């Protein structure tokens, strides 16, 4: 008599078999968790070549250094966004592939191994900006990633039991496979053209790689324009596919949160790694300069530790604001996903802000420029968070919980929470333009004041709303008895419980 096979239930309520399964398949959840973690690490660690840009104490933060740093930041942003495109494609690919076996898991490991080479090729790009080899190797890595993903598609369709049940039941699997392969390979195809141009005119390669980032949005805009000009027509893909990895569809909220949490966690970890690497006293220096006193030696690193605590507080509070926002998000739209990726790209630049602020004591002549770089990074990381909420409000019935919609009880509190860092960083940047002599003090004041502002925020918002309510009640025009109250209540006031 055969042994009964054990059953388990996944997060979506679908039962699957494990152990001695006659098809040898496994659920893909753990593999996807591993892939998401690895991709978030790869996307974030590419800031390291930028943060380790060597500026000797004798050098000034002149235009040449500014141009070098700006170029490296721009290349970092481009490569970060390309990695997120690969992550999104991988996520949608495994919406089609429902289960895995050992061969498919090995294919995924080959894809991940190729992705881990991207930071090395990026280091070549920023270290040798005038040599096309770095961008050529980066493009070849992207092509290899697309090729392995195409192999995964081909293998899964060759063994249909690995596919999502909806595609398994489809009578048009061949057309679905061709459609999915087109979506998977169009980015690597553009990178192949970029690799060719890198051999004789590599600046055009950067333009083509930027096109890869916005290709889904360009395709969507092109389809919209064609429908407006020529009338809407059903595409063959929609006729044959009951389920697809449509790159126009937004990713699930859970996957967006998981990837975002990975980026925030890794950024926080990179900060302490920099502390461990650069701020541990040399035993010889302790003996010669501080008479063997480790306490006195550590006191010399006080500004660096102050910069670390301020930078960690910034990372932690930006995550706190992101967590608070997505706690009230029902579903994400494509625009919200793009804005979240842009916010994460600048969050990934916060180790650079730490490096700039920790250099105040070593290079006081350049403190104004370094403060402005740090303020700009914090501003863009936070303003894109605010933009996510603004985009969500445009479709608030579908995307937001009632409490944070216009007129909701938490609407004003969420507005203040998400607006705090953009306003503080912009105010600090403007203050350094007027009071450049006090730029360091202004920046440290911002880093100290904002955490306390978060602690007092709810109290301040309650007091402000109470004041607005008092002013509303003191209006000269009051509705007469028997008349209904005006419908146009202030949207900032909380709805009655």
N, C-alpha and C positions, 0 to 999 in steps of 0.2 A: 504493500500500500504506500502510495507516495505521501511525503510529508506536506502538510498544508503550508503554503507560502505566507510569510508574515506580511502584514499590510501597514502602511503608514499614510499620513495625510499631509499634503503640502499646504503652503500658506493660502492657496486659492481654493482649498477644499477638494481638490482632485486626488483620489487615491492612486498610489503607485506601488509597485512591488520592488523589493530589494532582496539582497542575498542571492540565492540561486535562481535568478530570473532566466527563463528560457531564451529571451532575446538579448541578455547581457547588457541591459540598459540601466542607467542611473538617472536620478533627477539632477538637473543642471544648476540648482540654486547655489551650492557651495562653490562650484567652479566660477559662477558669475560673481560671487562675493570676492573670491580671490582676484579675478580679473579687474573688477572695479577698484579694489584697493591698489593693485599694481599700477593701473592707469592713472589714478589720482596722484600716486607718488611720482611717477615719471613726469606728469605735467608740472608738478610743483618744483622738483629738484632742478629743473632747467634754469631756475633763477640763480643758482649757485655761481656759474661763470660770470654773471652780471655783478653779484654782490662782491665777488673776489677780484673785481677790477682794481688793479694796483695803482694807487696814487700816493707817491712818496711824500713825506712831510715837506720836502723842499719844493714840490710842485704846487702851483696854485690852481684853484678850480676855474681855470680860464676857459675860453671858448673851445679849444681843442679837446679838453677833458669833457666839457659839456656835450660836445658833438659825439664823442666816443660813447659816453654813457647813454645818450639818447638813442644812438643807433643800436646799441646792445639791448636796450629796453624794448625798442620796436621789434627787433628780431625775436626776442623772448615772447612778446605778446603774440606774434604770428605763429610761432611754434607751439605755444600753449593752446591756442585755438585749434590748430591742426590736430593735436592730440585729443582734444575734446570732440572733434569731428570723428576721429577713429573710435572713441568711446561710444558716441551716439550710434555709429554704424554697428559696432559690436553688440550694443544693447538691443537694437532692432533685429539684428541677425538672429539672436537667440529668442526673439518672439516667434520666429518661424521654426527654429530647431527646439522642439519641446524637451527632448531627452538626449543623453549622450551615452556613448560607449567608450571603451578604452582608446580606440583609434581616434575618435573625434576629440577626446580630451587631450591627446598628444598633439593633434593639429592646433588646438587652442594654445598649448604651451609653446609651440613653435611661433605662433603669432605674438604671444607675450614676449618671447625672447627677442624677436625683432624690434618690438616696441621699446625694450630696455636699451637698445642701442641709440635711440634718438637723442638722449642727453649728450652722448659722446660726439655725435655728428654736430649737434648744436654748439658744443664747445669749440669744435673746429671752425664753425661759421663765425663765431664772435671773436676768436683769437686771430684768425686769418681772414678778415673781411674782404680782402682783395684777391683771394685765391678761390676759384670756383669749386675746388674739390669738396669742401664742407657741404655746400648746398647740393652738389651732385650726390654725395653719399646719403644726405637726408632724404632726397627724393627717391633714391633706390630703396631705402628702408620703407618708405610709404608704399612704394610699388610692391615690395615683398609682403607687407601687411595685407594689402588688397588681394594679392595672389593666394595667400594662405586662407583668407576669408572666402575666396572663390572656391578653393578646394573643399572647405567646410560645407558650402552650399551644394557642390556637386556630390559629395559623399552622403550628405543627409538626404538628398533627393534620390540617390541610388538605393538607399535603405529607408523606405518611407515610414517605417515604424518609429524613426527618430523625429519625425516632423510633428508639428502641432496638429492635433486631431482634426482641426478645421481644414487644413491643407491635405491631410491624408484622405479625407472624404471627397476632395475636389476631383472632378473629371478632367481638369485642365492643368495638371501639375507641370507639364512641359512648358506651357506659356508662363506659368507662375515662376518657374525656375529662371527662364530667360529674363523676365522682368526684374527679379531679385538680383541676378548677376549684373544687369545694367546699373542698378543702384549701387552695388558694391564696388564696381570697377570704374565708375566715371571719375571719381577722385584720383585714384592711382593713374588713370589715363592722362589726366592733366599734369600730374607729377612727372610722368614719362616725358611729356613735351617740355616741361620745365628742366628736366635733367639734360635733354638734348640742347636746349638753349644755353644751359650753364657752361657748355663747352666752348662757346664762342661769344655769347652776349648774356652773361649771367644776371645783370639787373632785371631783365625781363622775366627771369625765373621767379623772382620774388613776387612779381605781379601775378603770375599764374598760380603761385602757391596761395596768395591771398584770395584768388578766385575760388580755390578749393574750399576755403572756410565758408564763403557766402554762397556756394553753389546751390544748396537746397532753397535758399531764399530767392536767389536769382531765378531758379527754375519755377518756383511758385509764382513770382511776379510775372514771368513770361507766360505761364499758363493763364493767369488772370487777364493779362492784356489780350491774349489770343481769344479767350472766351468773350471778352467785351467787343472785340473787333469783328470776330467771325461767328459769334454765337456759340453757346455751350454745346459741346459734343462729348458723348461718353467715350472715354479711351478704352482700348481693348483690355488694358490691365484691370480696369474696374469691372469689366464684364466677366473676366475669367477668374478673378481672385476674390474669394470670400474673406480672405485674411492675408495681409501683406505687411511688409516692413516699410510702409510709406514714410519717406523721410520728411514729408510735410506734417505728419502727425506729431503732436507733442509727446515727450517722454513721460513716463509715469512719475507721479510726485515722489514715490518712495525711492526710485532710482536716482532722481535729482538730489534728494536729501542725502542719500548714502554717499554719492560722489562729492557733494559739497562738504559733508562732515569730514571726509577723508582729506580734502585739501586744507581745511582749517586745522585739523590735527597735525598734519605734516608741517605746516608753516610754524605752528607753535613749537614743534620738535626741532626744527631747523634753528630756531632762536637759541635754544639751550645748547645745541651742538656748537654754535659759534662761540658761546660763552666758554664751553669746555676747551675749545681749540685755541682761542686767542687770549684767554684771561687766566690761565693757570701760570703762576710765577715760576721762573726757572730757578732751580735750587742754587745754582751758582750766583745768580743775581740777588737772591735772598740773603746769602751769606755776605756778599761784598757790599751791597747797597743798603741793606736794612739790618745789618748786624745779626742775622739769623732769625729775625722776628717775622714770622709768616703773617701775623695780624697786620703789621705795618706794610708788608708787601701787598696784601689784599686791599688795604686802604687806598693804594695808588690806583686801583681799578674801580674805584667808586663810581665815576661817571659811566663806565661801561655797564655796571650792574644797574644803575638808574635807567639807562637806555633800555636794558633788557626788560625790567619790570614795566616800564611804560609801553614798550612794544608788545609784550605779552598781554597787558591789559587791553590794548587796542584790538589784538586778534581775538581775545576772549569776548569782548563786548560786541564786536562785529558779528561773531558767531551767535551771541545771545540775541542780537537784533534779527539775524537770519532765522534762528530757531523760532522766535516769537512770531515772525511773519508767517512761516510755513506751518506753524501750528494752526493758523486760521485759514490756510489755503485748502480748498477742496480739490482742485485739479489745476494743473499748469497749462498754459497756452504756449504756442511756439515762441511768441514774443517774450514771454516771461522766461522761457528756457534760455534764449539768447542773452537776455539781460543778466541772468544769473551767471552764465559763463563769463561774461565781460567783468562782472563783479569779482568772480573767483580769480580771474587773471590778475587783477590788481591786488587782491588779497595775497596771491602768490608773490607779489613784489614787496610785501612788508618786511621780509628779511633784508632787502636792500635799504628800506627806511631805517631799520635797526643799525645797519652798518654805517649809514650816514650820520645818525645821531650819536652813535658811540664814538665817532671820530672827533667830536667837539673839542675834547681835551687835548688831543694830539695835534689837531690842525685848526686852531681857533680862527685863523684868517678866513677860512672858507665856511664858517658856520652859517652865514646867511643863505648861501646857495644850497647847503645841505638841508637846512630847515625847510626851504621851499620845495625841494625834491620830496621830502618826507610828507609835507602837507598835501602835495599834489597826489601822491600815491593813496593816502588815507581818504582824500576827497573823492577820487574816482571809485575806490572800493566801496564807499558808503553811498555815493549818489546813485550808483547802479542798483543798489539794494532798494533805495527809495523809488527808483524807476520801476522795479518789479512790482511794487505795491500799486503804483500809479497805473501800470498796464493791467493789473488785476481788477482795479476799480472800473475799468472800461467795460468789463464783462462780469461785474461783481456778483450777479445772481448765480452764475455758473462756477466762478472761481473762488469766492470768499464765503466764510461763515457769516451769518447775520450780524454778529457782534461787532465786526470791523467794517461793515459797509457804511455808506453815508447815513448818518443818523444813528448808528449803532452805539452801544454803550462803550466799546473800546476803540471807536474810530479816532477820537482826538488823542488818546494815549498812544496808539500805534503811529499816528502821524508824528507826534513829538519824539517818540523813540527812534524812528527811522530818520528823522530830520536832524537829530542831535549831532552826529559826527560830521555830516556835510556842512552844517552851519559852523561848527567849532573849527574845523580845518580851514574853511574858507575865511573865517574871521581871523585866524592865526596868520594865514598867508597875507591877508590885506594889512594886518598890523605890522608885519615885518617890512612891508613897503613904506610905511609911515615912520616906524621906529626901528630902523635896521640895527641900531646899536644894541637893542634889547631882544634880538631875534631868538637867542637861546632861552632866555628867561620866558619869553612868550610861549615858545613851544613846550617847555617843561610845565608851564602853568596850564596849558591846554591838556596835557597828558594827565595831570593831577586832577583837574577840575571835572573832566568828562566822567570818570568813574563815579565821583560823588554826585554828579548831575543825574546819572542813571539811578542811583539810590534814592534821590529826592524827586525823581521825575513824576511818579504817580501822585505824590502829595502836591507838587506844583500844578499838575494838570487838573487835579480836583479843585484846587483853589481857583485856578483860572476859570474853570467851568462854573464854579459857584459865583464868581464875579460876573460872568456873562449872564447867568440866570438872574442875578439881582438886577442887572441893567435891563434885561428883557422884561422883568416884572415892573420896572419903573417907567415903562413907556407911557407917553401921554394918552395914546389911543388904546383903550381896552374894549374888548367885545361887549356889547350890551347884553343884558340877560335875555336868554332865549335865542341868541345868535350863536352859530357854530364858531369855534375857534379858527383863526386863519390856518390854512394848510401849510403855509410857507414858514415853518419853524427853522431855526438855525440848524444847519447840518452839523455844526460842531457840537451841539448839545446832545447828551445821551438820550436815547429813547426811554420813555417811561417803562419801568419794570411791570 
